[in-house]
Amino acid sequence: MSRSRPVVGVTCYEETASFGSFELTAALLPARYVRALERAGASVLILPPQHLAPDETAELCARIDGLVVAGGADIDPARYGADAHPETVVAGGARDALELGLVEAAAETTLPTLAICRGLQVLNVARGGSLLQHLPDVLGHDLHSPVRNGYADHDVRLVPGSRLASLLGSGEAGAPTHHHQAIDILGEGLVATAHADDGVIEAVEDPSLPFLLGVQWHPEVGQDPSLFEALVAAAAERSSSRGSVGR
């Protein structure tokens, strides 16, 4: 009998979209996330922005085997005690609330988690960290998001001995990237495991947990499936260890 695929939940956007002659608010996710997880062996469950109580968030985490916190617009700076920069575009309260609650509940329940771009920033804010709101003001260049509708492609330096370095297998990795914000003060329990040449933190992990990685780039756009495969492997192990309890 074949083993069922682990279920990985992925957070998503809330945007206005066209459906024929209608323009409606919709819960949307770029299909690249779904395809990358599908190829890695997961069944994918899209998690739309919603307001949940802490016990409801914990119950949601109990129903999945892994979590991806996807990219998107900016976190409300009030979440980390800052005023909004003119270039900050806030995703919305429901998405912020859901994702912050999910990463906290995931850590408490050791749910395997991969946080991507905005997801890395959500993870950092959830741990009490803060963000640089507009990198061109800080760095004097816009190489992390050089075009409006595309991705930069630069290398990141991996910290030797980190889980990330063990997964990507070298001292450097290619990073398809599009972001104008980044980690400023690192959140509690997080360790920086990759940097850009300009010093921007490009990845974090929590060594105290079985699988918690955050990357500032977009692995779903790149050609290396290692991060998705590692997440799905961790989710499958979790699923196998707990059997069908809670399903």
PADO-294731 format. One line per field, with one value per atom (N, C-alpha, C): residue number from 1; x, y, z. Coordinates in Angstrom, 3 decimals. Example, Ala and Ser with C-alpha at 12.3 -4.5 7.8 and 13.67 -1.06 7.14 Angstrom:
! PADO-294731
num: 1|1|1|2|2|2
c1: 13.190|12.300|13.200|12.850|13.670|12.900
c2: -5.690|-4.500|-3.300|-2.250|-1.060|0.030
c3: 7.800|7.800|7.800|7.080|7.140|7.870
***
This chain:
! PADO-294731
num: 1|1|1|2|2|2|3|3|3|4|4|4|5|5|5|6|6|6|7|7|7|8|8|8|9|9|9|10|10|10|11|11|11|12|12|12|13|13|13|14|14|14|15|15|15|16|16|16|17|17|17|18|18|18|19|19|19|20|20|20|21|21|21|22|22|22|23|23|23|24|24|24|25|25|25|26|26|26|27|27|27|28|28|28|29|29|29|30|30|30|31|31|31|32|32|32|33|33|33|34|34|34|35|35|35|36|36|36|37|37|37|38|38|38|39|39|39|40|40|40|41|41|41|42|42|42|43|43|43|44|44|44|45|45|45|46|46|46|47|47|47|48|48|48|49|49|49|50|50|50|51|51|51|52|52|52|53|53|53|54|54|54|55|55|55|56|56|56|57|57|57|58|58|58|59|59|59|60|60|60|61|61|61|62|62|62|63|63|63|64|64|64|65|65|65|66|66|66|67|67|67|68|68|68|69|69|69|70|70|70|71|71|71|72|72|72|73|73|73|74|74|74|75|75|75|76|76|76|77|77|77|78|78|78|79|79|79|80|80|80|81|81|81|82|82|82|83|83|83|84|84|84|85|85|85|86|86|86|87|87|87|88|88|88|89|89|89|90|90|90|91|91|91|92|92|92|93|93|93|94|94|94|95|95|95|96|96|96|97|97|97|98|98|98|99|99|99|100|100|100|101|101|101|102|102|102|103|103|103|104|104|104|105|105|105|106|106|106|107|107|107|108|108|108|109|109|109|110|110|110|111|111|111|112|112|112|113|113|113|114|114|114|115|115|115|116|116|116|117|117|117|118|118|118|119|119|119|120|120|120|121|121|121|122|122|122|123|123|123|124|124|124|125|125|125|126|126|126|127|127|127|128|128|128|129|129|129|130|130|130|131|131|131|132|132|132|133|133|133|134|134|134|135|135|135|136|136|136|137|137|137|138|138|138|139|139|139|140|140|140|141|141|141|142|142|142|143|143|143|144|144|144|145|145|145|146|146|146|147|147|147|148|148|148|149|149|149|150|150|150|151|151|151|152|152|152|153|153|153|154|154|154|155|155|155|156|156|156|157|157|157|158|158|158|159|159|159|160|160|160|161|161|161|162|162|162|163|163|163|164|164|164|165|165|165|166|166|166|167|167|167|168|168|168|169|169|169|170|170|170|171|171|171|172|172|172|173|173|173|174|174|174|175|175|175|176|176|176|177|177|177|178|178|178|179|179|179|180|180|180|181|181|181|182|182|182|183|183|183|184|184|184|185|185|185|186|186|186|187|187|187|188|188|188|189|189|189|190|190|190|191|191|191|192|192|192|193|193|193|194|194|194|195|195|195|196|196|196|197|197|197|198|198|198|199|199|199|200|200|200|201|201|201|202|202|202|203|203|203|204|204|204|205|205|205|206|206|206|207|207|207|208|208|208|209|209|209|210|210|210|211|211|211|212|212|212|213|213|213|214|214|214|215|215|215|216|216|216|217|217|217|218|218|218|219|219|219|220|220|220|221|221|221|222|222|222|223|223|223|224|224|224|225|225|225|226|226|226|227|227|227|228|228|228|229|229|229|230|230|230|231|231|231|232|232|232|233|233|233|234|234|234|235|235|235|236|236|236|237|237|237|238|238|238|239|239|239|240|240|240|241|241|241|242|242|242|243|243|243|244|244|244|245|245|245|246|246|246|247|247|247
c1: 0.847|0.000|0.884|0.603|1.430|1.110|2.119|1.947|1.324|0.330|-0.326|0.640|0.407|1.242|0.990|2.030|1.797|1.071|0.286|-0.483|0.293|0.604|1.320|0.382|0.166|-0.629|0.228|-0.324|0.391|-0.493|0.036|-0.718|-0.782|-1.741|-1.930|-2.326|-2.494|-2.815|-4.333|-4.754|-6.136|-6.071|-6.522|-6.372|-7.645|-7.806|-8.876|-8.470|-9.359|-9.056|-10.269|-10.005|-11.063|-11.531|-12.846|-13.475|-14.511|-14.094|-14.978|-15.244|-16.514|-16.873|-16.906|-16.566|-16.597|-15.193|-15.108|-13.905|-14.254|-13.607|-13.959|-12.717|-12.884|-11.806|-11.635|-10.396|-10.151|-8.954|-8.957|-7.798|-6.969|-5.739|-4.921|-3.537|-2.966|-1.593|-0.949|0.255|0.940|1.093|0.766|0.759|2.142|3.207|4.556|4.742|4.120|4.212|3.585|2.402|1.679|2.460|2.955|3.684|4.966|5.683|6.935|6.675|5.632|5.297|4.765|3.987|3.458|4.597|5.561|6.701|7.521|7.544|8.303|7.569|6.296|5.575|4.489|4.053|3.039|1.676|0.635|-0.693|-0.795|-1.342|-1.290|-2.660|-2.688|-3.895|-3.646|-4.410|-4.237|-4.987|-4.293|-4.834|-5.097|-6.347|-6.641|-6.537|-6.328|-6.322|-7.634|-7.536|-8.722|-8.320|-9.289|-9.050|-9.429|-8.455|-8.677|-8.219|-8.922|-8.473|-7.262|-6.439|-5.246|-5.525|-6.625|-6.928|-7.339|-7.966|-8.347|-7.111|-6.160|-4.908|-4.145|-4.101|-3.437|-4.124|-5.452|-6.202|-5.897|-5.775|-5.427|-4.054|-3.083|-1.747|-1.788|-2.701|-2.803|-3.341|-3.973|-4.592|-3.682|-2.516|-1.583|-0.258|0.567|1.852|3.030|2.812|3.862|3.243|4.039|3.542|4.524|3.995|4.762|4.100|4.873|4.393|4.908|3.997|4.360|4.740|5.255|5.624|4.405|4.653|3.551|3.905|2.872|3.065|3.560|3.765|4.468|3.601|4.270|3.635|3.369|2.263|1.976|3.099|3.821|4.943|4.540|3.267|2.814|3.040|3.130|3.364|4.742|5.682|6.997|7.351|6.298|6.484|7.065|6.793|7.346|6.239|6.536|5.643|5.900|4.900|5.027|5.891|6.823|7.597|6.668|6.898|6.051|6.003|7.051|7.079|6.498|6.084|5.521|4.082|3.803|2.465|1.990|1.028|0.616|-0.326|-0.093|-0.915|-2.323|-2.467|-3.793|-3.794|-4.718|-4.743|-5.039|-5.923|-6.280|-5.095|-4.341|-3.187|-2.105|-1.813|-0.818|-1.193|-2.448|-2.892|-2.780|-3.232|-3.185|-1.750|-0.879|0.484|1.293|1.131|1.832|1.375|0.077|-0.438|0.033|0.097|0.525|1.980|2.879|4.288|4.521|3.735|3.857|3.344|2.181|1.621|2.482|3.040|3.896|5.130|5.717|6.888|6.517|5.369|4.938|4.675|4.231|3.879|4.926|6.065|7.163|6.683|5.745|5.269|6.347|6.811|7.829|7.375|8.238|7.846|8.935|8.517|9.393|8.767|9.470|8.974|9.720|8.970|9.545|9.292|10.351|10.325|9.531|8.312|7.481|7.379|7.312|7.204|8.374|9.586|10.760|10.564|10.019|9.805|8.719|7.655|6.613|7.223|8.033|8.678|9.520|10.279|11.138|10.318|9.246|8.394|7.695|7.264|6.617|7.546|8.857|9.835|10.340|9.665|10.049|11.077|11.410|12.378|11.737|12.557|12.068|12.601|12.110|12.441|12.980|13.856|14.217|13.123|12.476|11.274|11.538|12.703|12.962|14.461|14.935|16.369|17.113|16.545|17.305|17.724|16.924|17.297|18.503|18.617|19.670|20.938|20.771|21.906|22.401|21.539|21.916|21.793|21.142|20.895|19.610|19.096|17.862|18.093|19.261|19.609|18.772|18.058|17.209|15.839|15.493|14.248|14.433|15.280|15.666|14.577|13.618|12.539|11.212|10.197|8.896|8.258|8.343|7.627|8.575|9.732|10.682|11.527|12.503|13.341|14.802|15.479|16.929|17.497|18.735|19.391|20.799|21.005|22.319|22.636|23.892|24.298|24.174|23.961|23.989|25.052|25.697|26.730|26.093|26.287|25.679|26.615|26.043|26.837|27.201|28.489|28.899|28.312|27.896|27.353|25.872|25.246|23.810|23.023|21.768|20.895|20.779|20.658|20.518|21.709|22.924|24.122|24.132|23.661|23.634|22.642|21.567|20.558|20.987|21.631|21.988|23.372|24.183|25.370|26.575|26.670|27.863|27.937|29.001|29.160|28.326|27.814|26.970|25.771|24.723|23.534|22.946|22.326|21.642|20.316|19.949|18.750|17.913|16.845|15.894|15.155|15.235|14.774|14.010|13.009|12.279|11.710|12.422|11.968|12.600|11.874|12.426|12.572|12.172|12.352|13.222|13.745|14.617|14.710|15.304|15.466|16.405|16.007|16.860|17.358|16.549|16.890|16.369|17.250|16.897|16.019|14.977|14.050|14.642|14.025|14.508|14.526|15.633|15.763|16.150|16.215|16.572|18.064|18.641|20.048|20.143|20.886|21.083|21.988|21.552|22.303|22.683|22.368|22.824|22.779|23.710|23.781|24.071|23.581|23.990|25.329|25.972|27.264|27.155|25.968|25.793|25.412|25.400|25.131|23.697|22.783|21.380|21.247|20.497|20.227|19.287|19.730|18.974|18.304|18.643|18.014|18.198|17.243|17.331|16.847|17.208|16.643|16.629|15.879|15.838|16.422|17.650|18.304|17.625|16.740|16.076|14.883|14.465|13.296|13.720|12.915|13.278|13.406|12.488|12.580|11.879|12.640|12.129|13.171|12.868|13.756|13.001|13.697|13.154|14.173|13.739|14.634|14.027|14.880|14.401|14.131|14.636|14.447|13.246|13.034|11.875|12.311|12.435|12.865|11.867|10.609|9.621|9.879|10.662|11.004|12.273|13.154|14.432|14.340|15.494|15.580|15.950|16.323|16.753|15.573|15.110|13.950|14.295|15.551|16.015|15.205|14.854|14.149|12.742|12.058|10.727|10.808|11.793|11.951|12.251|13.069|13.398|12.169|11.404|10.179|9.219|9.006|8.049|8.537|9.840|10.382|10.115|10.312|10.033|8.544|7.708|6.256|5.835|6.438|6.112|6.512|7.661|8.110|7.149|6.704|5.751|4.443|3.963|2.723|2.816|3.944|4.133|4.186|4.827|5.008|3.703|2.784|1.539|0.375|0.628|-0.397|-1.539|-2.727|-3.915|-4.581|-3.911|-4.504|-4.734|-5.906|-6.218|-6.690|-6.728|-7.224|-8.743
c2: -1.191|0.000|1.243|2.181|3.381|4.328|5.057|6.025|7.293|7.850|9.070|10.245|11.213|12.412|13.241|13.836|14.756|15.997|16.596|17.789|19.020|19.893|21.137|22.309|23.101|24.309|25.471|26.302|27.468|28.702|29.729|30.974|31.670|32.584|33.199|34.659|35.275|36.687|36.898|38.125|38.552|39.767|39.581|40.618|40.704|41.831|41.963|41.253|40.411|39.635|39.668|39.473|39.462|38.044|37.857|36.584|36.871|36.741|37.140|38.630|39.001|40.414|40.933|40.073|40.457|40.771|41.747|41.998|41.779|40.778|40.361|40.229|40.422|40.122|38.620|38.157|36.714|36.319|35.077|34.468|33.813|34.287|33.885|33.442|32.516|32.067|31.780|32.316|31.942|30.423|29.879|28.425|27.810|28.613|28.069|27.410|27.962|27.344|25.950|25.875|24.599|23.561|23.964|23.013|22.534|23.466|23.080|22.072|22.280|21.347|20.035|20.119|18.911|18.036|18.653|17.891|17.288|17.965|17.459|16.354|16.114|14.990|15.344|16.596|17.022|17.176|17.050|17.555|18.956|19.887|21.295|21.795|22.493|23.109|24.605|25.417|26.868|27.445|28.296|28.872|30.358|30.777|32.177|33.066|34.378|35.306|35.224|35.134|35.027|35.328|35.750|36.021|34.784|34.194|33.009|33.270|32.696|32.731|31.815|32.018|31.183|29.692|29.260|27.829|27.329|28.183|27.796|27.703|28.594|28.531|27.258|26.906|25.669|24.456|24.485|23.375|23.261|24.399|24.382|23.746|24.115|23.525|22.020|21.586|20.163|19.355|20.014|19.325|19.232|19.862|19.793|19.207|18.792|18.171|19.113|20.197|21.172|22.497|23.566|24.919|25.690|26.391|27.379|28.735|29.705|31.082|31.812|32.171|32.637|34.113|34.538|35.928|36.814|38.106|39.037|40.434|41.247|42.644|42.746|43.970|44.219|43.990|43.707|43.606|45.021|45.190|46.478|46.812|47.926|48.267|48.447|48.712|48.818|47.513|46.403|45.098|45.039|45.873|45.906|47.306|48.090|49.362|50.472|50.477|51.508|52.208|53.418|54.127|53.645|53.749|53.261|54.188|53.593|54.311|54.595|55.670|55.956|54.821|53.992|52.895|51.591|51.581|50.372|50.177|48.989|48.627|47.444|47.680|46.684|45.662|44.394|43.315|43.328|43.628|43.644|42.930|43.372|42.861|41.382|40.872|39.455|38.569|38.938|38.110|38.200|39.408|39.550|38.703|38.818|38.112|36.601|36.089|34.646|34.141|34.808|34.293|34.418|35.521|35.653|34.565|34.310|33.252|31.881|31.653|30.347|30.047|31.019|30.719|30.513|31.192|30.965|29.575|29.204|27.884|26.781|27.014|26.009|25.732|26.775|26.585|25.810|26.130|25.454|23.969|23.624|22.235|21.542|22.198|21.702|21.304|22.064|21.834|22.282|21.410|21.822|23.046|24.054|25.338|25.885|26.365|27.074|28.440|29.505|30.873|31.542|32.086|32.597|34.098|34.866|36.306|37.036|37.482|38.074|37.123|35.818|34.838|34.910|35.108|35.306|36.521|37.593|38.812|38.610|37.878|37.544|36.758|35.772|34.961|35.828|36.743|37.603|38.505|39.082|39.960|39.156|37.942|37.099|36.800|36.791|36.525|37.806|38.927|40.181|40.993|40.607|41.347|42.494|43.222|44.360|44.293|45.225|45.216|46.567|46.512|47.685|47.849|49.000|49.119|49.415|49.977|50.260|50.202|49.116|48.875|49.928|50.458|51.475|52.659|53.009|54.100|53.730|52.447|51.979|51.629|50.973|50.433|51.360|52.253|53.116|52.447|51.293|50.614|49.805|49.365|48.576|47.208|46.609|45.337|44.164|44.336|43.252|43.241|44.316|44.375|45.372|45.027|45.997|46.310|45.409|45.648|45.408|46.111|46.078|44.683|44.024|42.762|41.598|41.588|40.512|40.260|39.391|38.966|39.283|39.739|39.828|38.425|38.262|36.957|37.207|36.915|37.115|35.940|35.804|34.730|35.184|34.212|34.466|33.558|34.061|33.292|32.532|31.212|30.352|30.189|30.142|29.959|28.486|28.152|26.746|26.099|24.847|24.108|24.307|25.236|25.465|24.393|24.218|23.291|23.721|25.038|25.542|25.138|25.300|24.931|23.434|22.619|21.175|20.813|21.582|21.291|21.767|22.931|23.507|23.093|22.554|21.807|22.582|23.869|24.625|25.876|26.643|27.881|29.021|28.881|29.908|29.257|30.055|29.577|30.722|30.396|31.401|31.772|33.052|33.530|34.397|33.845|34.687|35.552|36.850|37.699|38.911|39.302|40.538|41.026|41.950|42.472|43.834|44.698|46.015|46.159|45.136|45.134|43.947|44.005|42.931|43.004|41.993|41.951|43.055|43.735|44.699|44.032|44.066|43.368|41.934|40.980|39.569|39.138|38.355|37.889|36.839|36.679|35.771|34.322|33.657|32.251|31.985|33.031|32.871|33.109|32.349|32.478|32.788|33.824|34.152|33.111|32.552|31.469|31.768|32.959|33.379|34.893|35.445|36.899|37.218|38.364|38.918|39.631|39.951|40.639|42.000|42.614|43.926|43.816|42.596|42.392|42.063|42.151|41.837|40.379|40.142|38.770|38.108|36.992|36.316|35.026|34.541|33.323|33.240|32.562|32.299|30.882|30.372|29.118|29.140|28.211|28.048|26.681|26.626|25.334|24.485|25.103|24.351|23.547|23.787|23.102|22.113|21.067|20.064|20.630|21.545|22.114|23.462|24.523|25.886|26.680|26.955|27.725|28.918|30.031|31.182|31.704|31.986|32.530|33.798|34.777|36.042|35.961|34.920|34.784|33.887|33.616|32.862|31.530|30.470|29.185|28.600|29.008|28.489|29.002|30.075|30.624|29.977|29.534|28.966|27.527|26.950|25.595|24.544|24.967|24.023|23.664|22.405|22.012|21.621|21.783|21.209|21.655|22.928|23.419|22.833|22.739|22.142|20.646|19.990|18.554|18.295|19.153|18.979|19.223|20.261|20.523|19.350|18.850|17.756|16.484|16.246|15.086|15.194|16.397|16.607|16.457|16.947|16.812|15.353|14.592|13.172|12.405|12.747|12.095|12.412|13.652|14.021|13.271|13.214|12.512|11.033|10.424|9.000|8.739|9.649|9.432|9.559|10.358|10.539|9.766|9.044|8.241|9.111|8.680|9.416|10.191|10.347|11.053|12.513|13.005|14.406|14.717|13.726|13.988|13.919
c3: 0.000|0.000|0.000|-0.908|-1.000|0.144|0.594|1.662|1.104|1.802|1.338|1.425|0.592|0.583|1.832|2.403|3.521|3.026|3.907|3.567|4.030|3.091|3.398|3.154|4.188|4.048|3.587|2.697|2.168|2.339|2.979|3.102|1.751|1.615|0.295|0.415|-0.728|-0.854|-0.818|-0.547|-0.767|-1.673|-2.916|-3.936|-4.773|-5.449|-6.427|-7.710|-8.222|-9.424|-10.357|-11.645|-12.655|-12.907|-12.878|-13.202|-14.292|-15.554|-16.633|-16.553|-16.430|-16.347|-14.912|-13.947|-12.541|-12.022|-11.147|-10.369|-8.907|-8.306|-6.962|-6.102|-4.798|-3.873|-3.794|-3.971|-4.062|-3.213|-2.766|-2.118|-3.204|-3.397|-4.541|-4.099|-4.864|-4.642|-5.985|-6.254|-7.495|-7.588|-8.749|-8.922|-8.756|-8.849|-8.682|-7.326|-6.291|-4.967|-4.980|-5.558|-5.600|-6.403|-7.574|-8.420|-7.749|-7.083|-6.420|-5.312|-4.533|-3.458|-4.003|-5.065|-5.703|-6.226|-6.896|-7.404|-6.274|-5.125|-3.981|-3.229|-3.599|-3.011|-2.028|-1.994|-1.036|-1.692|-0.881|-1.221|-0.627|-1.391|-1.016|-0.577|0.538|1.066|1.177|0.463|0.493|1.689|2.452|3.682|3.456|3.289|2.980|4.206|4.011|5.137|5.908|7.231|8.080|9.511|10.300|11.711|12.512|13.199|14.010|15.440|16.375|17.766|17.908|18.949|19.111|19.119|19.765|19.785|18.413|17.612|16.259|15.357|15.567|14.810|15.143|16.419|16.838|16.233|16.169|15.569|14.078|13.410|11.988|11.788|12.614|12.522|12.773|13.632|13.941|12.762|11.814|10.686|9.464|9.534|8.413|8.884|7.922|8.238|8.047|7.327|7.072|6.701|6.764|6.521|5.665|4.657|3.894|4.102|4.556|4.660|3.426|2.545|1.210|1.191|0.035|-0.178|-0.337|-0.487|-0.656|-0.197|0.019|0.406|1.856|2.297|3.553|4.793|5.900|7.204|7.727|8.414|9.044|10.023|9.819|10.711|12.173|12.425|13.811|14.561|13.825|14.450|15.111|14.647|15.284|15.780|16.061|16.739|15.908|14.597|13.718|12.945|12.498|11.592|10.172|9.331|7.958|7.108|6.357|5.342|4.157|3.404|2.237|1.219|1.145|0.178|0.732|1.981|2.576|2.089|1.576|1.096|1.924|2.794|3.777|3.152|3.442|2.886|3.446|4.735|5.348|6.678|7.559|8.917|9.026|8.185|8.279|7.931|6.904|6.541|7.604|8.065|9.131|10.338|10.768|11.968|11.798|10.656|10.425|10.423|9.669|9.511|10.792|11.507|12.784|13.757|13.790|14.645|14.219|12.901|12.402|12.752|12.567|12.837|14.333|15.164|16.604|16.976|16.441|16.739|16.142|14.966|14.330|15.176|15.749|16.608|17.862|18.440|19.668|19.434|18.224|17.920|17.048|16.824|15.976|14.580|14.040|12.677|11.691|10.792|9.810|9.020|8.959|8.384|7.484|6.302|5.373|5.134|5.504|5.364|4.209|3.258|2.009|1.883|1.684|1.429|2.511|2.235|3.289|4.480|4.194|5.266|6.240|5.718|6.576|7.472|6.916|7.681|8.735|8.396|9.370|10.532|10.201|11.227|12.149|11.581|12.392|13.305|12.777|13.590|14.686|14.374|15.380|16.547|16.275|17.330|18.003|17.746|18.394|17.651|16.425|15.625|14.865|14.110|13.340|11.914|11.076|9.656|9.200|8.207|7.421|6.371|6.345|5.512|4.041|3.712|2.297|2.061|1.528|1.399|0.577|-0.514|-1.244|-0.378|0.621|1.526|2.381|2.705|3.603|2.835|1.690|0.944|-0.154|-0.626|-1.745|-3.093|-3.164|-4.448|-4.342|-5.482|-5.496|-6.135|-5.884|-6.530|-6.029|-4.918|-4.430|-5.118|-5.786|-6.573|-7.707|-8.685|-9.708|-10.726|-10.898|-11.855|-11.167|-11.623|-10.949|-10.999|-12.133|-12.320|-12.613|-11.956|-12.192|-10.960|-11.118|-10.001|-10.273|-9.220|-9.282|-9.152|-9.543|-9.410|-8.886|-7.600|-7.013|-6.098|-5.765|-4.863|-3.409|-2.535|-1.097|-0.489|0.566|1.268|2.418|2.428|3.431|4.630|5.815|7.025|7.158|7.201|7.321|8.571|8.435|9.558|9.788|9.058|9.212|8.476|8.866|8.136|6.676|6.456|5.091|4.238|4.766|4.012|3.716|4.659|4.427|3.343|3.207|2.187|0.804|0.739|-0.557|-1.016|-0.106|-0.484|-0.943|-0.635|-1.016|-0.163|-0.353|0.396|-0.121|-1.363|-1.954|-2.628|-2.797|-3.497|-4.298|-5.427|-6.215|-5.585|-5.685|-5.011|-5.940|-6.536|-7.259|-6.236|-6.348|-5.261|-5.763|-4.996|-5.258|-3.923|-3.283|-2.001|-1.765|-1.075|-0.726|0.786|1.551|2.987|3.388|4.604|5.082|6.598|7.184|8.635|9.102|10.167|10.861|12.142|13.205|14.447|14.358|14.590|14.466|15.631|15.328|16.332|17.261|18.416|19.452|18.964|19.203|18.852|17.420|16.594|15.191|14.996|14.064|13.710|12.222|11.859|10.446|9.803|8.672|8.031|6.586|6.097|4.764|4.691|3.928|3.747|2.286|1.845|0.557|0.736|-0.370|-0.286|0.391|0.345|0.981|2.457|2.992|4.404|4.757|3.799|4.077|4.512|5.578|6.028|5.034|4.481|3.432|3.902|5.083|5.590|7.090|7.733|9.166|9.432|10.593|11.067|12.591|13.160|14.611|14.923|15.431|15.665|16.736|17.539|18.600|18.093|16.850|16.293|15.211|14.997|13.996|12.574|12.182|10.834|10.813|10.879|10.715|9.953|8.683|7.821|7.251|7.119|6.424|5.433|4.213|3.184|2.606|2.320|1.788|0.287|-0.341|-1.783|-2.092|-3.392|-3.869|-4.492|-3.683|-4.247|-5.234|-5.153|-6.108|-7.519|-7.636|-8.952|-9.500|-8.631|-9.046|-9.507|-9.790|-10.341|-9.302|-8.104|-7.080|-6.176|-6.195|-5.387|-3.958|-3.552|-2.285|-1.072|-1.001|0.179|0.269|-0.857|-0.853|-0.563|-1.129|-0.857|0.612|1.209|2.628|3.496|3.173|3.936|3.840|2.627|2.426|3.114|3.093|3.803|5.297|5.860|7.284|7.574|6.661|6.832|6.754|5.851|5.720|6.975|7.532|8.769|9.911|9.977|11.016|10.841|9.585|9.294|9.670|9.322|9.614|11.109|11.852|13.279|14.062|13.541|14.279|13.661|12.551|11.917|11.440|11.665|11.209|12.331|13.467|14.601|14.233|14.527|14.299|12.896|12.017|10.651|10.593
***
